[in-house]
């Protein structure tokens, strides 16, 4: 996917699919959600993807919560009676370019629906692999920048 990818995550579905969040959600749902968001952040911060994580039912109205003040990284909490799947389908169908959407869910019916609308799909396991690959790219980039800074520092006799 390109830099304009819109990653749309079925939050509860992924929380229950990943071992570390699945164990945590039994004790502390909010902490499991926070861990999910933190794990996804490298795809937003490092790959430049737009990210929307959709969670089921919370109150009478839909709630939109930006993550870290970013306009292109948000959590959506559906109103009671509306599922995350409903909102995900609306996001894909109303996208200017549905083919730029990558939907993450283990729900095969949802997969069929979003693919029919033109979006790509990946499983929660595939998402974890993409995140791990991005983490490696970020670590390598930071190491290269640190090496360059070290060379500059030594070349300048220990001065920046």
N, C-alpha and C positions, 0 to 999 in steps of 0.2 A: 504494500500500500504506500501511497505517496504522503508528502507532508500535509496534504489537505484531508487526511483520513479523519473521519468522525467515529471514534470508538464509542459504542453504545453498549453498556454493560447491564445485564440483568443482575442487579446487586445481590439480592437474596439468593438467587440461584447460584451465583459464584461463591458467596460466603459459605453456602452449604456444600459446595463441591471441593473446595480446597481444604486439605486436612488441618492446617494451622488456624484457619478462621472457623471451620466447622467445630473444632474443639472449644474455641473461645466463645462462639455464639451461644452455647448452652449456659455459660456463666454470665456473659456480658455482651449483649447484642450491639450496643453502641461501640464498644472497643473492637468488636469484629468488623464493623463497618469502617471504623477508622483505619484498621490494619489493611483492609481491602483498598481503601483510597490511597494510603501511603505506598502500597505495593504497585498500584497503577501509575502513580505520579511520574516515574521515569519515561513513560510513553508520552506524557504531556510535556514534561520539562525537557527531555532529551531528544525526542523524536519530533516534537512540535505538533502532536496530534491534538485535535479537539476531543474532549472526553466528557461523556455524560453517563453517570451511574444512576440507574433508576431502581428505587426501592418501593415495595408494596405499602399501601395504605397507612396514612398517618394524618388523622384529622379530617376536617370537612372539606378542605380545599387543597388543591395541588400546591406543593411547597417547592421552591427553587432555592438551593443554597450554593452559592459560589464556593469553590475550594481555593483557599489561599489567596483570595482576592482576584483570581483570574476570571476573565470574562468567558474564557473558552474551556473551563473545567468546572463542572457542577454536579451536584446531586439533586435528583428530583425525587420527592416523596409523593406518591399518588394519593388522591383523596380516598377515603374509605369507599369501597364498592367499585373502585377502578383498579385494575391490576397493572403491574409493571409491564406485562406483555402488551396491554392496550396502549400504553404510552409509547413504548418502543415502536410498535407498529405505526403510530401516528408520526413519530419522529422520522422514521424511514420514508413513509408515504409523502410527507410534506417537505422532504429534503430537496434542495435544488438539484442535487445529483445523488440519487440513492446509491449509486455504485461506489461512492466515496465513504459509505457507511459500513463499518465492520461491527456486527452485533455478536456479543458474547453471551451464550446461554447453553445449557445442557438440554433444554427443552426442544425435542425434535419437531413438535408441531410449530413452535415459534420459529425454529430454523426454517422450516418449509415456507412459512408465511413471509418472513423477511427476505428470503432468497427470491420468492416469486415477485416481490416488490422491487427487486434489483439490488439489494444489499448483499454484502459478503457475510459469512458466518464463521465463527471459530468457537471451539469448546473452551471451557474453563481451563483445561490442561494446556491447550494451545496458547491461551492468553498468558499463562504462567511461563511458558517457554519464550514467548515474545518479550516478556518483562525481563527474564533472566538474560536474554541476548542483549537487550538495551542496557541493562546494568553493566554487562561486560564492556560494551562500547563506551559507556560513560567512564568507567574505571580506566580503560586504556587511554582515553582522551585526557583525563586528568593526569595520568602518569606521564604522558608525553609533554603536557604543558609544564609539569613540575620539572621534568628533565631539561626542557628549554630554559626555564627560569633559572635553574641551577647553573647551566652553562653561561648564561648572561651574567649571573652574580659572580661566578669565578672569573670570567673575562674582565669584569669591572673591578677586580681586586676586592671583592666582598661588599661592593656598594650596589644598590639597586639601579 
